[in-house]
Every structure is written in structure tokens, then in C-alpha cells.
Amino acid sequence: MKPDGREPLERAHLHVPGDASHRIFRYRPPPDLTDLVQRYWIPVWSVPAGQGAPQQVLRYPVCLLVVAHDYARFYGVERGLSTTVLTGDGWAVGVMLTPAAGALLTEGSLSAFTDRTVDLTELLGDAGARLVARVRAAMRTDPAAPGSQRAAMGAFDDLLRSCPPVDDEGRFVNRIVAFVEDDSTVLRVEQICAEFGMSERALQRLIRHRIGLTPKWLIQRRRLQEAAGRLRERSVSMAALAAELGYADQPHFVRDFTRVVGTTPGAFADRYRI
């Protein structure tokens, strides 16, 4: 992480080379909130009038809290490709929660929130309204200033410190997701079951309740993020990449990538190559 909070491009963000429409500042949470928060991210943008700057993300298996100058939302986990079009001048302050944290805020299964957004005031009531007011007040003068960003993140910190602590089940879910995301050799659900001593049925129930999707989706999402990163670099042939990611053959990989990302791997590489 750079001193001003900015980081190099991460694997989830399908950033078009040369897109200078925005800056993204990323910050780690305070130590007492690491069970709930993975990081904060703050995009600040300026797009010429009449134009749009599409931002595409292969989302991680986590929920988000976002307050912007013109909206405030809770985002459930999104199965497909997330697309946001930036226009005009604006900013947003986002919280990437841990896998365990979403269900604490919704007070129930996350399966009801898959591919859905909910207004923060609808989800959190008066606490949500106070959060939105504090964040917008903090960011009003200069959204790129470190002081503005610290004050905005402090508003989220105060809200999240009032949440119930992450329970043992939630910490277990965090460990499962970290295992899948950090180990590229995990290609089958049976590997997760073996690592954590669970039946496939029990694992399915747990992931659906706490994340809203399936263990198979966790593996597929990490594979597609890895694929996007390798395609940016053009460091391997399509057939070799498919084999490396555990696909039965190249056509299977091409179909999977195209279905989720909306373009073939070859076309993606041509557009996003670094």
C-alpha cells in the first residue's frame, strides 16, 4: 500500500489501461475491526460532461457498504460481473466487509440478498441515516484529502463497533474463504471438505447461509480472477491457462469466462493487456 492510501491494481478490478477517470484510495481497518472489515476503498472521479467511464469488477465473496455523494447502499454478494458507470465529478466511500460480517448486519441468511442492493437507511434505520450524514459532511469539501477520508472512515468505524462480534461460525467461514482465495491449487469442493473436515452438504448449507452462494462459486470466482490477471499479462497460452486453472479443456474455460465476464478471453486480453 502506498503512503497516501493508494494501492496497485488488484485482481478483482478489470481496469482498462489508460483509464485516468478516477483514483482509488484503499486503507486497512483499525485492529479491533479486522474480524468485520477487510478494507476501505475510496474512489474519487472526474469524467468529462456527456461521457461515462464503466468500471467492472469480479466481486469477492463479501458484502459491501457504500456511501456516495448521491446514494447509500448495502450490496449483497454478486454472482456475475459488477458494472458501475462513473459520470461527472463524484466520490464514494466503501467498506469491503469480511465474509462473516454481512449476515451480522442483515440478521439472517445472506441468500436473500444475493445480487441485491438495499438502501442503507432501510437496512440500518436511524443508525444508517446518521452514518450517511457524517460521511457526506466529511467528504463535502475535498474528497481526495486524507483528513476528509479519515473522518469518513471514522463514521463507518463507529457504526461497525456497535455490531455484534463475529461468532465462531463466522470466523470459520472467514477461514474457508481465505483457504479458497489464497490457494490456487484448490479446484474442487471436495478439497475444501477435506481441509475442514466437513461433509459437502454441511459446507453447502454454511456457505449459502453466511455468503449467499455455493462453495463451487467460491472456486470459480477465484479462478476467473486469476484468469483475468494472467490474460492482462499475456504470459501463457489459452490452452495452458485452462489447464492451470483446472478446466477440463480450453472450450470449457472459454465458455465459463465469456458467460461471466461478457467477452471471450481473447477479446479481454486485447482490451485489458497491460
C-alpha positions in Angstrom: 0.0 0.0 0.0 1.3 3.5 -0.9 1.7 6.2 1.8 -1.4 8.1 0.5 -3.6 5.0 0.7 -3.5 4.2 -3.0 -2.6 0.6 -4.0 -1.6 -1.1 -7.2 -4.4 -2.6 -9.2 -6.0 -5.7 -7.6 -7.2 -8.8 -9.3 -10.9 -8.2 -8.9 -10.9 -4.8 -10.7 -10.9 -5.2 -14.5 -9.3 -1.8 -15.0 -8.9 -0.6 -18.6 -5.3 0.5 -19.2 -5.1 4.2 -19.7 -8.4 5.0 -17.9 -7.5 8.1 -15.9 -11.0 9.0 -14.9 -10.5 8.2 -11.2 -8.2 7.5 -8.3 -8.9 4.8 -5.8 -7.6 5.1 -2.2 -7.5 1.9 -0.2 -7.0 1.6 3.6 -6.7 -1.2 6.1 -9.2 -1.2 9.0 -8.2 -0.5 12.6 -7.0 -3.6 14.5 -10.2 -4.0 16.5 -12.3 -4.3 13.3 -10.4 -6.8 11.3 -12.9 -9.6 12.0 -15.6 -7.4 10.3 -13.7 -5.3 7.7 -11.2 -6.3 5.1 -10.5 -2.8 3.8 -11.9 0.6 2.9 -11.8 1.9 -0.6 -12.5 5.4 -1.7 -12.8 6.2 -5.4 -12.7 9.9 -6.5 -13.5 10.7 -10.1 -13.9 13.4 -12.7 -15.4 12.4 -16.1 -15.9 14.9 -18.9 -19.5 16.0 -19.4 -21.5 13.7 -21.7 -19.1 10.8 -21.2 -19.1 7.7 -18.9 -16.3 5.6 -17.5 -17.5 2.0 -17.0 -15.8 0.2 -14.0 -16.1 -3.6 -14.0 -15.3 -5.9 -11.0 -15.4 -9.6 -10.4 -16.6 -9.2 -6.9 -15.1 -11.0 -3.9 -17.5 -13.2 -1.8 -18.3 -10.4 0.6 -20.9 -7.7 1.2 -20.2 -4.0 0.8 -21.4 -0.8 2.5 -21.1 2.2 0.2 -21.9 5.9 0.8 -21.6 8.2 -2.2 -22.5 11.8 -2.8 -25.8 10.7 -4.3 -26.6 7.2 -2.9 -26.0 4.9 0.1 -26.3 1.2 -0.2 -25.7 -2.3 1.2 -24.6 -4.7 -1.5 -25.1 -8.4 -1.2 -22.7 -10.8 -3.0 -23.0 -10.5 -6.8 -22.7 -13.7 -8.9 -21.9 -12.1 -12.2 -19.8 -9.1 -13.3 -20.4 -5.9 -11.4 -20.5 -2.8 -13.6 -20.7 0.8 -12.4 -20.5 3.7 -14.9 -18.8 6.8 -13.4 -20.2 10.2 -14.7 -19.4 13.8 -13.8 -17.5 14.6 -10.6 -18.1 12.4 -7.6 -16.8 10.1 -4.9 -17.8 7.1 -2.8 -16.6 5.6 0.5 -16.9 1.9 0.5 -16.3 -0.8 3.1 -15.4 -4.3 2.0 -16.7 -6.5 4.8 -15.3 -9.9 5.7 -17.2 -12.9 4.6 -18.7 -13.4 8.1 -19.8 -9.8 8.6 -22.7 -9.5 6.1 -25.0 -11.8 8.0 -24.5 -9.8 11.2 -25.8 -6.7 9.5 -28.8 -8.4 7.8 -29.5 -10.5 10.9 -30.3 -13.6 8.8 -29.3 -15.6 5.8 -27.5 -13.7 3.1 -29.1 -15.8 0.4 -32.0 -13.3 0.4 -29.5 -10.6 -0.6 -27.6 -12.3 -3.4 -27.4 -9.9 -6.4 -29.4 -7.3 -4.5 -28.7 -3.8 -3.1 -30.6 -2.2 -0.3 -30.7 1.4 0.8 -28.6 1.8 4.0 -31.3 3.6 5.8 -33.7 0.8 5.0 -31.3 -1.8 6.4 -29.9 0.1 9.3 -32.6 2.6 10.2 -31.6 5.7 12.1 -28.0 4.5 12.5 -27.8 4.3 8.7 -29.1 7.8 8.4 -26.6 9.2 10.9 -23.8 7.3 9.1 -24.7 8.8 5.7 -24.9 12.3 7.1 -21.5 12.0 8.8 -19.8 10.6 5.7 -21.2 13.3 3.4 -20.2 16.0 5.8 -16.7 14.7 6.0 -16.3 14.4 2.2 -18.0 17.6 1.2 -15.0 20.0 1.0 -12.3 17.8 -0.5 -12.9 14.1 -1.0 -9.3 13.4 -2.0 -7.9 15.0 1.2 -6.5 12.5 3.7 -8.3 14.3 6.6 -11.7 14.0 4.8 -11.2 10.3 4.1 -10.1 9.6 7.7 -13.2 11.3 9.1 -15.5 9.4 6.7 -13.9 6.1 7.6 -14.2 7.0 11.3 -18.0 7.2 10.8 -18.0 3.7 9.5 -15.8 2.6 12.3 -18.2 3.9 14.9 -21.1 2.2 13.3 -19.4 -1.2 13.0 -18.2 -1.1 16.6 -21.8 -1.3 17.6 -22.3 -4.6 15.6 -22.4 -7.9 17.4 -18.9 -9.6 17.5 -18.2 -12.2 14.8 -19.1 -15.6 16.2 -17.2 -18.9 15.9 -19.2 -19.9 12.8 -18.3 -16.6 11.2 -14.6 -16.9 11.9 -14.8 -20.4 10.5 -16.4 -19.0 7.3 -13.6 -16.4 7.1 -11.1 -19.3 7.2 -12.8 -21.3 4.5 -12.9 -18.3 2.1 -9.3 -17.4 2.8 -8.3 -21.0 2.1 -10.0 -20.9 -1.3 -8.8 -17.4 -2.3 -5.2 -17.9 -1.2 -4.5 -21.4 -2.6 -4.7 -21.7 -6.4 -4.5 -25.5 -6.1 -8.0 -25.6 -4.6 -10.0 -26.7 -7.7 -12.7 -28.9 -6.2 -15.3 -28.7 -3.4 -14.0 -32.0 -2.0 -10.7 -30.3 -1.2 -12.5 -27.8 1.0 -14.4 -30.6 2.7 -11.2 -32.5 3.4 -9.3 -29.5 4.7 -12.1 -28.6 7.2 -13.5 -32.0 8.0 -17.0 -31.3 6.7 -19.5 -33.1 4.6 -20.3 -31.4 1.3 -23.9 -31.0 2.4 -22.9 -29.2 5.6 -20.4 -27.0 3.7 -23.1 -26.1 1.2 -25.6 -25.1 3.9 -23.0 -23.0 5.8 -21.8 -21.0 2.7 -25.3 -20.4 1.5 -26.4 -19.0 4.8 -23.3 -16.9 5.5 -22.4 -15.8 2.0 -25.5 -16.5 -0.1 -23.9 -18.7 -2.8 -22.1 -22.0 -3.0 -18.6 -23.4 -2.4 -18.3 -24.2 -6.1 -18.9 -20.5 -6.9 -16.1 -19.5 -4.5 -13.7 -21.6 -6.5 -15.0 -20.4 -9.9 -14.7 -16.8 -8.8 -11.1 -17.1 -7.7 -10.3 -19.0 -10.9 -11.8 -16.2 -13.1 -10.0 -13.5 -11.2 -6.7 -15.4 -11.7 -7.5 -15.8 -15.4 -8.2 -12.1 -15.8 -4.8 -11.3 -14.2 -2.9 -13.8 -16.5 -4.7 -12.6 -19.6 -3.7 -9.0 -18.8 -0.1 -10.1 -18.8 -0.4 -12.5 -21.9 2.1 -14.7 -20.1 0.6 -18.1 -21.1 -1.3 -19.7 -23.9 -5.1 -20.2 -23.7 -4.8 -23.9 -23.5 -2.1 -23.8 -20.8 -4.1 -21.3 -18.8 -7.2 -23.5 -18.9 -5.2 -26.5 -17.7 -3.5 -24.5 -15.0 -6.9 -23.3 -13.7 -8.3 -26.9 -13.6 -10.7 -26.8 -16.5 -11.3 -30.0 -18.4 -10.4 -28.3 -21.7 -10.0 -24.9 -23.4 -13.6 -24.6 -24.7 -14.9 -25.2 -21.2 -12.7 -22.3 -19.9 -13.7 -20.0 -22.8 -17.4 -20.7 -22.1 -17.1 -20.1 -18.4 -15.1 -16.9 -18.8 -17.4 -15.5 -21.5 -20.6 -16.2 -19.6 -19.5 -14.3 -16.5 -17.3 -11.5 -18.0 -19.3 -11.0 -21.1 -16.4 -11.2 -23.6 -14.1 -14.0 -24.7 -10.7 -14.4 -23.1 -9.0 -13.4 -26.3 -11.0 -10.2 -26.6 -10.5 -9.5 -22.9 -6.7 -9.8 -23.4 -6.8 -7.5 -26.3 -8.6 -4.8 -24.4 -7.1 -5.1 -20.9 -3.5 -6.2 -21.6 -1.1 -4.1 -19.5 
